Amino acid sequence: MSDTYTREETQSFKVGACVALVILALIGYDALTSKDVEHADNGKYYSLDARFGRTDGLLVGDAVRMAGVTIGKVVAARLDDHFNAIMTLDIKEGVQIPDDSSASIVSSGILGSKYIEIEPGGSMDNLQPGSEFSYTQDAMVIEELLDRIISIGKANRNADAKTEQK
């Protein structure tokens, strides 16, 4: 066997190495640059915090919606002392959110992007700028949901098999 490569193999290797370097450079650049979120409409906003145990797939810049209408954006994410994620939300001024409202991380479809959906409460008092949601619901991980569905299906199939054996 020969340890030399053909001209085509050498050229393919060089092209692949260049593509890999470009991809790594883009990933590195993206990781090193800060992601400051600016609003396109340049309106006025106030900030609220929401604390979650897990935010799988929710990113800075994702939407905040109420009744399906975008009312703001996620502008920052940080960890607290107990390793919970605190998401800072900028909400359009004029949108009043009752103080007993909840914030949930949901997906726009099976493989869609994540966003925060606010379910308004019934309180007459509203959340004040800088305050935090009292009620939150973490992101549902698709893999966990599929595992639950599969285990329910297996249990039903086993139950049906036992019924047929009798």
N, C-alpha and C positions, 0 to 999 in steps of 0.2 A: 504494500500500500504506500501511496505517496502522501507526504505531509504537506504538500503544496495545494493551494486552492486555485480554482479557475478564476479568470478575470471577472466573470459574472458574480461568483460567490464573494469575492473581495469587494466588489462594488456594492452588492446587497448589504454586506456587513457594515460598510462605511455609511451607507444611507440610513440603515437602522440605528446605528450609533448616534448619528446626527439628530435623527428624529427623537430618540430617547433623551438626548441632552437638551433639546429645545423644550420638550415636555417637562423635564425636571426644572429647567430654568423658569418656565411659566408658573409651575406649582410653587417654587420657592419665592418668586416675586409676589404671587398672590398671598402667600402666608405671611410675608414680611410687611406688606402694606396694610395700613389700617383701613378699616371699612367704616368710614363715617357715613352715616345715612343722612341724606338731605331730602327734604320734601319737595316734590316737583311744583306744587302750587304756591310755595312760599307763604302759606297762611300761618296763623298762630296756633300753637299747640301747647298742651300741658302734659306733664309726665306722671305716670302711675307705675307702680311696681307690681309684679306678679311672681310668686314663689312656687316653683315646681320641683318635684322629686326627679323627674327626667323630662328632657325636652327633645328626644330623638328626632333629628331632622329639622327642627325649628332653628332658623338662622336670623342673625341681625339683618334687618331690611325686609323681613317678611311682614305680611299684612296683619292688621288687627281689624276684625269685622264684628258688626252687630247686625243681626237679622239679614246677613248676607251682604251688607253694605260696608265698604272699607271706610273706617273712621280713624285710622292711624297706622303706625308702623312700630315694629320692634327696633329700638335704637341702640340697645346695649344689653350685654349679658355678663353676669359675674357669678361667682360662687360665694355662698355664705359660710359661716364657721362649721356648719353641719353638712356641707357638700350638697346643698340644695341650689338649684339654679335660680337666680333672681333676674328676671327679664324686665327691662325698663321699656315702657310703652309710651310713645307720644300720641296723644289723642287730640283730635281737632277741637279747638276752642268752640264752645257752643254745644258740644255733645255732652250732655249731663248723664252720668252713670250712677244709678242708685248704689248706696254703700253696701247693700247685701247682694250685689251682682256676683256672678262667677265668671272665671276665665278658664277656658279649656283649649288644649292644643288639639287641633283636628287636621285632617287631610282633605284636600280637594280632589277626591277620587282615590282609587286603590293605590296608584303609584304617584299621585299628585304631590305637589309641594304642601308644606305645613303652614298653618297660620293660627292665630289666636282668635277664637270665637268668644265674644262676651254675651252671656245670657243675663239680661237685666233682671234685677230683683224688684220687689214691690215697695221698698222703703221710700219715704218722702225725703230722706236725707241723701245727699250725693257724695261721692268720693271727691275729696279735695286734692288739688295738685300736690304731688309728692307722697300721697298715701298709697296703701297696698291693698290688693284684693284679699278678702278674708277667705274666700272659697276658690280653689283652683282644682283642675283635673289634669293629671299628667298625660303625656302623649301615649297613645296605644301603639305598641310595637306589632307590626304585621305578623312577624314570625310567631309571637305569642298567641295572637288571635288564630292563626292557622293551626297551631298545635292544639288549641282548645277545640276547634272544630273537628280535627282529626280524632282526638280522644273521645269526643261525644259520638262520632260516627262509629268508632270501634266498639264502644260500649253498647250502642244500639244493635250493632251487628251480632255481638256476643249474646245479647239478650234474645234476639230473634232466633239464633241458633239453638239456644237452650229451650226455647218455646217449641221449636220444631221437633226436638228430640223427645219430648214428652208424649 
